[in-house]
Amino acid sequence: MTMYPEQIVSPMKEELTENGFSELLTAEEVDKQLQEKGTTLVMINSVCGCSAGSARPGVLMAVANSEKRPDHLATSFAGFDLEAVEKIREHLLPYPPSSPAIALFKDGELVHMIERHQIEGRPAQAIAQNLIASFNYYC
């Protein structure tokens, strides 16, 4: 059972999927995606204000404005895509559960992480700059 109704979550999911992000809905999809060679950006999306005001816009700015960008873009929604988010969080250890959260993997290894406390109260441009720096280094 999910925490949120689909009609609330769908527009927030579409903000990313309409911009090239693939949805990870199951644990198997998460594992398969993270086994891909290259870099994968994963955003754990959420209904909170910091996701709407900073995280999603920041991620989209970074992807659109970086000369280097991840090979793969993926997302799952906290409180809705329960199985997938649980599996992503296993890959994010030792970081505690956080939503929203933004993670960059290279060849399946976590190389950069932005937790909720690093998103709250920060403008989308700051999130984008953080991600662009990590793209330039790892991608």
C-alpha positions as CSV (number, residue, x, y, z in Angstrom):
1,M,0.0,0.0,0.0
2,T,1.4,3.4,-1.0
3,M,1.4,6.5,1.1
4,Y,0.1,8.8,-1.7
5,P,-2.7,8.5,-4.3
6,E,-1.5,8.2,-7.9
7,Q,-3.2,11.5,-9.0
8,I,-1.0,13.4,-6.6
9,V,2.2,11.6,-7.5
10,S,1.8,11.4,-11.3
11,P,2.5,15.1,-12.2
12,M,5.6,15.1,-10.0
13,K,6.9,11.9,-11.6
14,E,6.2,13.3,-15.1
15,E,8.3,16.4,-14.4
16,L,11.3,14.0,-14.5
17,T,10.1,11.3,-17.0
18,E,9.2,13.9,-19.6
19,N,12.8,15.1,-19.3
20,G,14.5,11.8,-20.0
21,F,14.4,10.0,-16.7
22,S,13.4,6.4,-16.6
23,E,11.2,5.1,-13.8
24,L,12.6,2.4,-11.6
25,L,9.5,0.6,-10.1
26,T,10.9,-2.7,-8.9
27,A,13.9,-4.0,-7.0
28,E,14.9,-5.9,-10.2
29,E,14.8,-2.7,-12.3
30,V,17.0,-0.9,-9.7
31,D,19.6,-3.7,-9.7
32,K,19.6,-4.0,-13.5
33,Q,20.1,-0.2,-13.9
34,L,22.9,0.0,-11.4
35,Q,24.7,-2.9,-13.1
36,E,24.9,-0.8,-16.3
37,K,28.4,0.5,-17.2
38,G,28.9,4.2,-17.1
39,T,27.2,6.8,-14.9
40,T,23.7,6.7,-13.6
41,L,22.0,9.6,-11.8
42,V,19.1,8.5,-9.5
43,M,16.7,10.9,-7.9
44,I,14.5,9.7,-5.1
45,N,11.5,12.0,-5.8
46,S,9.0,13.0,-3.1
47,V,6.0,15.2,-2.5
48,C,7.7,17.6,-0.1
49,G,8.3,21.3,-0.9
50,C,12.0,20.9,-1.1
51,S,11.6,18.4,-3.8
52,A,9.3,20.7,-5.8
53,G,11.3,23.9,-5.1
54,S,14.9,22.7,-5.2
55,A,15.5,19.1,-6.0
56,R,13.6,18.5,-9.2
57,P,14.3,21.9,-10.7
58,G,18.0,21.6,-9.7
59,V,18.4,18.1,-11.2
60,L,16.7,19.3,-14.4
61,M,18.9,22.4,-14.6
62,A,22.0,20.3,-14.1
63,V,21.1,17.8,-16.8
64,A,20.2,20.5,-19.3
65,N,23.1,22.8,-18.6
66,S,26.1,20.5,-18.1
67,E,28.6,19.8,-20.9
68,K,29.1,16.4,-19.3
69,R,26.1,14.4,-18.1
70,P,25.3,11.0,-16.8
71,D,24.8,8.1,-19.2
72,H,21.6,7.1,-17.5
73,L,18.9,9.1,-15.7
74,A,16.5,7.3,-13.3
75,T,14.0,8.1,-10.7
76,S,11.8,6.4,-8.1
77,F,9.2,8.0,-5.9
78,A,9.4,7.7,-2.1
79,G,6.1,6.6,-0.5
80,F,4.9,5.3,-3.8
81,D,7.4,3.1,-5.6
82,L,8.1,1.3,-2.3
83,E,10.0,-1.7,-3.6
84,A,12.3,0.3,-5.8
85,V,13.0,3.0,-3.2
86,E,13.8,0.3,-0.6
87,K,16.3,-1.3,-3.0
88,I,17.9,2.0,-4.0
89,R,18.4,2.8,-0.3
90,E,20.3,-0.4,0.1
91,H,22.7,0.8,-2.6
92,L,23.0,4.2,-0.8
93,L,24.3,2.7,2.5
94,P,25.8,4.0,4.7
95,Y,23.7,7.0,4.1
96,P,20.4,6.9,6.0
97,P,17.0,7.0,4.2
98,S,16.4,10.4,2.7
99,S,13.8,11.8,0.4
100,P,14.3,13.6,-1.7
101,A,17.8,12.4,-2.4
102,I,20.0,12.5,-5.5
103,A,22.8,10.0,-6.1
104,L,25.3,9.5,-8.8
105,F,26.7,6.0,-9.5
106,K,29.6,5.1,-11.7
107,D,29.8,1.5,-12.8
108,G,27.4,0.6,-10.0
109,E,29.4,2.3,-7.3
110,L,28.0,5.3,-5.4
111,V,30.3,8.2,-6.0
112,H,28.2,11.3,-5.1
113,M,25.2,11.8,-2.8
114,I,23.0,14.8,-2.0
115,E,20.8,14.1,1.0
116,R,17.6,16.0,2.0
117,H,19.4,18.1,4.6
118,Q,21.6,19.3,1.7
119,I,18.6,20.2,-0.3
120,E,16.3,21.9,2.2
121,G,16.6,25.7,2.2
122,R,18.9,25.8,-0.8
123,P,18.0,27.2,-4.2
124,A,17.7,25.0,-7.2
125,Q,20.7,26.7,-8.7
126,A,22.9,25.5,-5.8
127,I,21.7,21.9,-6.3
128,A,22.4,22.2,-10.0
129,Q,25.9,23.6,-9.4
130,N,26.7,20.8,-7.0
131,L,25.5,18.2,-9.6
132,I,27.3,19.8,-12.5
133,A,30.6,19.7,-10.6
134,S,30.0,16.0,-9.9
135,F,29.2,15.4,-13.6
136,N,32.3,17.2,-14.7
137,Y,34.4,15.0,-12.3
138,Y,32.7,11.6,-12.8
139,C,31.1,11.6,-16.2
